[in-house]
Amino acid sequence: MTRPALPVVLIGPMAAGKSHVAQHLAEHYGLPHVDTDRVIESRYGPIPRLFRARGEAEFRRIEAQVVAELLDDPDTAGCVISLGGGAPMSPLVQPLLAGHTVAYLEVDLDTVRPRIKGNTTRPMLQPDPEARWSQIMAERRETFERLATIRLDGAAPRTVAQIARELYLALGEPIAQPRGKEHTA
């Protein structure tokens, strides 16, 4: 049996479904996951509050520190690590990803619209979540594509289960039969 190139770093825009895909891989294929945003929140509290209190530059520094720790930690060597949407844009994070398997979850506005419409909790999407998401995605697309070693089609109507299976197969592992019902991204 071929071992996947772990850790796998999952990148993509805000609201792409990275955490859901990583969680599905953990639940159905036995690949544990860790979410950088959850690690940050466990240490510093809610990200919107941290973002407001310390600013984007300090948030990105903290984020890069967490990514570095997770990539260097033997306890997370066998994990899928999902990054926040802006993490791969950081010049502090990009070199950390070199030599790792980086899976880019590609989505479009139609796919994320139901997840962000009227959202007030994501500081980077204010004041108009749909317009800001489109603008941010246009600015970040090339970087996501450049960093990716695997590209995943996450556009609706694909489900989280389908995307997770695609990633699992891309890692070269024999596919296990998923358990449980499918979730949408």
Rosetta silent file (secondary structure, phi, psi, omega in degrees, C-alpha in Angstrom):
SEQUENCE: MTRPALPVVLIGPMAAGKSHVAQHLAEHYGLPHVDTDRVIESRYGPIPRLFRARGEAEFRRIEAQVVAELLDDPDTAGCVISLGGGAPMSPLVQPLLAGHTVAYLEVDLDTVRPRIKGNTTRPMLQPDPEARWSQIMAERRETFERLATIRLDGAAPRTVAQIARELYLALGEPIAQPRGKEHTA
SCORE:     score description
SCORE:     0.000 S_00000001
   1 L     0.000  129.830  179.386    0.000    0.000    0.000 S_00000001
   2 L   -82.165  129.124  176.085    1.402    3.397   -0.996 S_00000001
   3 L   -79.490  138.685  177.057    1.399    6.003    1.746 S_00000001
   4 L   -68.370  158.073  177.170    0.072    9.386    0.713 S_00000001
   5 L   -76.091   91.421 -177.002    2.375   12.375    0.682 S_00000001
   6 L  -109.457  152.565   -0.654    1.395   13.702    4.081 S_00000001
   7 L   -70.577  155.930  172.694    0.834   16.145    5.467 S_00000001
   8 E  -103.820  130.004  179.601   -1.472   17.406    2.750 S_00000001
   9 E  -102.170  122.141 -177.835   -2.119   21.137    2.886 S_00000001
  10 E  -100.109  119.727 -178.670   -5.585   22.119    1.685 S_00000001
  11 E  -122.490  164.206  177.583   -5.857   25.636    0.245 S_00000001
  12 L   156.907  174.726 -176.849   -8.533   27.660   -1.494 S_00000001
  13 L   -70.198  167.850  174.390  -10.665   30.759   -1.073 S_00000001
  14 L   -54.894  139.181  174.739  -12.861   31.605    1.875 S_00000001
  15 L    69.876   17.600  179.055  -15.993   29.443    2.058 S_00000001
  16 L   -73.222  -26.079 -177.627  -14.643   26.878   -0.426 S_00000001
  17 L   105.490   18.702 -177.557  -15.349   24.008    1.966 S_00000001
  18 H   -57.632  -47.168 -178.521  -11.751   23.126    2.880 S_00000001
  19 H   -64.484  -37.599  179.100  -12.558   22.279    6.491 S_00000001
  20 H   -67.225  -40.827  177.961  -15.527   20.137    5.460 S_00000001
  21 H   -64.148  -45.521  179.410  -13.431   18.188    2.942 S_00000001
  22 H   -61.994  -41.564  179.118  -10.689   17.652    5.544 S_00000001
  23 H   -64.701  -39.653  178.173  -13.250   16.529    8.129 S_00000001
  24 H   -63.593  -41.855  177.271  -14.775   14.082    5.630 S_00000001
  25 H   -59.742  -39.302  179.143  -11.319   12.623    4.922 S_00000001
  26 H   -67.431  -47.389 -175.381  -10.844   12.108    8.655 S_00000001
  27 H   -71.281  -34.996 -171.133  -14.249   10.545    9.241 S_00000001
  28 H  -108.665  -18.966 -177.447  -14.406    8.323    6.172 S_00000001
  29 H  -126.812    2.253  175.914  -10.812    7.557    5.171 S_00000001
  30 L    74.364   15.904  176.644   -8.926    7.777    8.432 S_00000001
  31 L   -96.115  105.785 -178.069   -6.795   10.771    7.469 S_00000001
  32 L   -61.926  155.481  179.584   -6.816   13.044   10.518 S_00000001
  33 E  -133.088  157.579  173.648   -7.142   16.743    9.972 S_00000001
  34 E  -139.160  138.825 -177.151   -6.260   19.971   11.664 S_00000001
  35 E  -110.253  121.830 -176.862   -7.653   23.379   10.751 S_00000001
  36 H   -60.939  -36.513  178.980   -5.326   26.357   11.205 S_00000001
  37 H   -62.770  -39.482  179.148   -8.247   28.686   11.939 S_00000001
  38 H   -66.779  -37.889  177.846   -9.416   26.393   14.801 S_00000001
  39 H   -63.224  -45.881  179.302   -5.868   26.310   16.225 S_00000001
  40 H   -60.195  -46.374 -179.472   -5.687   30.110   16.104 S_00000001
  41 H   -62.979  -35.831  179.700   -9.113   30.423   17.747 S_00000001
  42 H   -66.560  -26.894 -178.961   -8.131   27.984   20.508 S_00000001
  43 H   -94.172  -35.167 -169.481   -5.151   30.197   21.348 S_00000001
  44 H  -121.970   -5.919 -176.901   -6.422   33.727   20.668 S_00000001
  45 L    93.796 -173.458 -175.697  -10.223   33.613   20.565 S_00000001
  46 L   -56.142  135.804 -177.562  -12.532   34.321   17.626 S_00000001
  47 H   -59.498  -43.817  179.080  -10.709   35.340   14.452 S_00000001
  48 H   -57.026  -39.578  178.924  -12.932   38.383   13.716 S_00000001
  49 H   -68.210  -43.411  177.360  -12.117   39.785   17.161 S_00000001
  50 H   -60.242  -43.808 -179.623   -8.397   39.010   16.757 S_00000001
  51 H   -60.285  -46.865 -179.826   -8.442   40.611   13.310 S_00000001
  52 H   -66.846  -42.536 -174.858  -10.091   43.802   14.646 S_00000001
  53 H   -72.408  -37.637 -172.951   -7.917   44.027   17.758 S_00000001
  54 H  -113.683  -12.499  179.058   -4.521   43.341   16.190 S_00000001
  55 H    87.774  165.156 -176.130   -5.000   44.043   12.479 S_00000001
  56 H   -66.033  -40.610 -177.321   -4.403   41.937    9.412 S_00000001
  57 H   -60.282  -44.629  179.237   -0.586   42.057    9.514 S_00000001
  58 H   -68.734  -38.979  176.569   -0.437   40.635   13.049 S_00000001
  59 H   -58.943  -45.672 -178.912   -3.121   38.054   12.215 S_00000001
  60 H   -64.489  -34.548  176.607   -1.057   36.889    9.196 S_00000001
  61 H   -64.583  -46.145  178.425    2.071   36.629   11.372 S_00000001
  62 H   -61.703  -44.625 -179.931    0.193   34.466   13.883 S_00000001
  63 H   -59.307  -46.038  179.350   -1.280   32.403   11.050 S_00000001
  64 H   -62.759  -39.194  178.091    2.175   31.782    9.528 S_00000001
  65 H   -61.638  -43.360  179.454    3.522   30.752   12.931 S_00000001
  66 H   -65.217  -43.970  178.042    0.709   28.202   13.318 S_00000001
  67 H   -59.361  -46.426  179.539    1.274   26.822    9.801 S_00000001
  68 H   -59.653  -44.955  179.486    5.005   26.450   10.497 S_00000001
  69 H   -60.331  -45.814 -177.269    4.323   24.671   13.796 S_00000001
  70 H   -66.956  -38.642  179.993    1.861   22.247   12.214 S_00000001
  71 H   -71.218  -24.784  179.839    4.123   21.421    9.275 S_00000001
  72 H   -93.702  -12.238 -174.443    7.055   20.777   11.642 S_00000001
  73 L   -81.431  120.970  177.814    5.104   18.819   14.269 S_00000001
  74 H   -59.320  -26.239  179.286    5.549   15.019   14.056 S_00000001
  75 H   -70.527  -19.859  178.560    2.044   14.663   15.525 S_00000001
  76 H  -109.829    9.957 -178.621    0.533   16.320   12.436 S_00000001
  77 L   -62.558  -26.625 -179.408    2.820   14.653    9.878 S_00000001
  78 L  -103.141   24.081 -173.107   -0.001   12.283    8.867 S_00000001
  79 L  -107.040  164.584  163.065   -2.720   14.935    8.682 S_00000001
  80 E   -98.445  123.263 -177.650   -4.649   16.979    6.203 S_00000001
  81 E  -109.461  114.814  178.311   -4.054   20.587    7.244 S_00000001
  82 E   -94.596  131.315 -178.794   -6.658   23.079    6.057 S_00000001
  83 L  -101.245  152.024  171.042   -5.504   26.688    5.816 S_00000001
  84 L   -62.084  155.035 -174.675   -7.526   29.860    6.004 S_00000001
  85 L   -55.406  -35.054 -177.213   -8.247   31.402    2.606 S_00000001
  86 L   -90.968  -10.837 -176.195   -5.646   34.159    2.897 S_00000001
  87 H   -55.525  -45.022 -178.176   -2.830   32.110    4.441 S_00000001
  88 H   -66.933  -11.569  179.193   -1.248   31.051    1.119 S_00000001
  89 H   -79.938  -18.771 -175.206   -0.977   34.712    0.088 S_00000001
  90 L   -72.870  129.930  174.458    1.447   35.436    2.907 S_00000001
  91 L   -64.563  -14.187  174.758    5.126   35.631    1.967 S_00000001
  92 L   -80.018  -29.689 -176.531    5.701   34.029    5.382 S_00000001
  93 L   -89.920  -39.131 -174.083    3.566   30.973    4.498 S_00000001
  94 H   -51.407  -48.587  179.495    4.453   30.374    0.847 S_00000001
  95 H   -65.095  -25.271  178.590    8.000   29.076    1.484 S_00000001
  96 H   -66.307  -27.546 -176.468    6.638   26.787    4.214 S_00000001
  97 H   -81.620  -16.927 -178.847    4.511   24.994    1.602 S_00000001
  98 L   -57.798  132.617  178.537    7.458   24.163   -0.667 S_00000001
  99 L    84.618   -1.678  178.186    8.010   20.428   -0.849 S_00000001
 100 L  -105.130  157.799  171.928    4.579   19.575    0.575 S_00000001
 101 E   -75.783  121.089 -177.903    1.530   18.198   -1.160 S_00000001
 102 E  -121.157  116.340 -178.925   -0.744   21.208   -1.609 S_00000001
 103 E  -103.521  123.835 -179.192   -4.315   20.583   -2.748 S_00000001
 104 E  -100.384  118.845  177.842   -6.218   23.579   -4.138 S_00000001
 105 E   -90.276  102.040 -177.234  -10.004   23.423   -3.778 S_00000001
 106 E   -84.497  128.005  176.269  -11.272   25.421   -6.762 S_00000001
 107 L  -138.812  169.055  177.636  -14.722   26.993   -6.451 S_00000001
 108 L  -124.261  173.320 -178.038  -16.646   29.806   -8.068 S_00000001
 109 H   -60.228  -39.222  179.411  -18.968   32.526   -6.790 S_00000001
 110 H   -58.647  -35.934 -179.792  -22.083   30.519   -7.648 S_00000001
 111 H   -71.432  -43.121 -175.664  -20.840   27.738   -5.356 S_00000001
 112 H   -88.234  -14.704 -176.714  -19.952   29.968   -2.395 S_00000001
 113 H   -48.396  -50.122 -179.092  -22.778   32.500   -2.747 S_00000001
 114 H   -63.365  -22.010 -178.178  -25.150   30.630   -0.382 S_00000001
 115 H   -85.101  -23.721 -174.770  -22.354   30.383    2.199 S_00000001
 116 H  -114.514  -15.042 -176.652  -21.377   34.064    2.181 S_00000001
 117 L   -55.641  122.668  179.342  -24.541   35.958    1.260 S_00000001
 118 L    73.299    8.869 -177.823  -25.218   38.443    4.062 S_00000001
 119 L   -65.454  133.680  176.973  -22.211   37.193    6.053 S_00000001
 120 L  -118.952    1.381 -174.821  -21.048   39.605    8.751 S_00000001
 121 L   -97.474  -11.470  179.908  -18.497   37.370   10.507 S_00000001
 122 L  -101.642  106.539 -174.433  -15.720   37.338    7.889 S_00000001
 123 H   -56.765  -36.416 -176.800  -13.820   40.640    8.172 S_00000001
 124 H   -70.720  -15.024 -177.104  -12.261   40.375    4.713 S_00000001
 125 H   -97.892    5.985 -177.140  -15.705   40.131    3.046 S_00000001
 126 L   -89.989  147.173    6.022  -17.131   43.373    4.366 S_00000001
 127 L   -94.409  -10.659 -177.639  -19.116   45.381    3.443 S_00000001
 128 L  -121.242   95.237 -172.628  -20.411   43.422    0.382 S_00000001
 129 H   -53.402  -43.962 -177.301  -19.541   39.722    0.757 S_00000001
 130 H   -68.471  -44.738  179.439  -20.221   38.660   -2.844 S_00000001
 131 H   -65.528  -43.526 -179.976  -18.377   41.580   -4.456 S_00000001
 132 H   -65.968  -40.938  179.052  -15.454   41.288   -2.025 S_00000001
 133 H   -59.709  -45.573 -179.795  -15.220   37.498   -2.486 S_00000001
 134 H   -61.994  -42.920  179.540  -15.041   37.944   -6.262 S_00000001
 135 H   -64.226  -47.836 -179.606  -12.401   40.661   -5.962 S_00000001
 136 H   -62.156  -42.753 -179.456  -10.301   38.668   -3.499 S_00000001
 137 H   -62.642  -41.700  178.562  -10.573   35.524   -5.613 S_00000001
 138 H   -60.814  -37.578  179.956   -9.413   37.387   -8.719 S_00000001
 139 H   -73.114  -29.480 -172.098   -6.381   38.636   -6.766 S_00000001
 140 H  -100.870  -17.871 -172.908   -5.556   35.215   -5.283 S_00000001
 141 H   -50.914  -49.260 -176.625   -6.341   32.729   -8.064 S_00000001
 142 H   -60.558  -39.088  179.981   -2.869   32.768   -9.633 S_00000001
 143 H   -67.654  -44.801  176.200   -1.190   32.129   -6.271 S_00000001
 144 H   -55.627  -47.705 -177.577   -3.516   29.227   -5.442 S_00000001
 145 H   -64.122  -40.842 -178.670   -2.819   27.711   -8.854 S_00000001
 146 H   -66.490  -38.520 -177.363    0.949   28.227   -8.578 S_00000001
 147 H   -78.279  -21.800 -172.452    1.203   26.633   -5.128 S_00000001
 148 L   -72.143  135.986  167.844   -1.005   23.637   -5.933 S_00000001
 149 L  -102.732  -17.879  175.441    0.367   20.185   -6.595 S_00000001
 150 E  -135.277  135.181  175.563   -3.209   18.843   -6.787 S_00000001
 151 E  -115.654  130.107 -177.368   -6.249   20.742   -8.088 S_00000001
 152 E  -115.417  131.184  176.069   -9.727   19.721   -6.936 S_00000001
 153 E   -80.281  109.021 -179.226  -12.972   20.736   -8.612 S_00000001
 154 L  -107.135   11.175 -177.232  -15.143   21.978   -5.764 S_00000001
 155 L   -71.361  142.482  175.679  -17.836   23.668   -7.848 S_00000001
 156 L   -58.741  144.767   12.478  -21.475   22.860   -7.137 S_00000001
 157 L   -95.435   19.548  179.799  -23.180   20.447   -7.446 S_00000001
 158 L   -61.085  142.839 -179.419  -20.172   18.349   -6.358 S_00000001
 159 E   -95.998  163.856  174.968  -20.479   17.083   -2.807 S_00000001
 160 H   -56.516  -42.832 -179.754  -17.929   17.065   -0.024 S_00000001
 161 H   -60.042  -41.589  179.684  -17.848   13.262   -0.335 S_00000001
 162 H   -66.439  -42.783 -179.100  -17.002   13.454   -4.039 S_00000001
 163 H   -66.637  -43.903  179.423  -14.262   16.035   -3.493 S_00000001
 164 H   -62.134  -41.774  178.711  -12.765   14.085   -0.573 S_00000001
 165 H   -63.080  -42.048  178.064  -12.754   10.895   -2.637 S_00000001
 166 H   -59.435  -43.943  179.396  -11.017   12.723   -5.503 S_00000001
 167 H   -66.589  -45.048 -179.481   -8.300   13.953   -3.134 S_00000001
 168 H   -58.553  -44.273  177.642   -7.912   10.556   -1.503 S_00000001
 169 H   -64.635  -38.088  179.683   -7.487    8.916   -4.912 S_00000001
 170 H   -64.198  -25.600  179.082   -5.015   11.618   -5.966 S_00000001
 171 L   -78.380   -9.507  175.792   -2.897   10.686   -2.951 S_00000001
 172 L    87.220   10.524  178.075   -2.512    7.175   -4.343 S_00000001
 173 L   -86.516  146.021  171.365   -4.200    5.268   -1.540 S_00000001
 174 L   -62.123  140.117 -174.683   -6.594    2.425   -2.272 S_00000001
 175 L   -80.602  129.056  173.270  -10.079    3.753   -1.773 S_00000001
 176 L   -87.872  157.383  176.450  -12.035    2.583    1.238 S_00000001
 177 L   -75.703  120.722 -179.713  -15.791    2.483    1.064 S_00000001
 178 L   -63.803  148.380  176.290  -17.035    5.686    2.665 S_00000001
 179 L  -109.506  152.221  175.995  -19.384    5.375    5.603 S_00000001
 180 L    86.306  176.495 -177.137  -22.267    7.697    6.384 S_00000001
 181 L   -88.850  158.301 -179.528  -24.228   10.066    4.227 S_00000001
 182 L   -77.030  145.463  175.712  -22.794   12.623    1.838 S_00000001
 183 L  -113.867  149.686  175.581  -22.570   16.264    2.826 S_00000001
 184 E   -88.271  150.498 -177.209  -22.560   19.182    0.431 S_00000001
 185 L   -68.300    0.000    0.000  -19.555   21.485    0.389 S_00000001
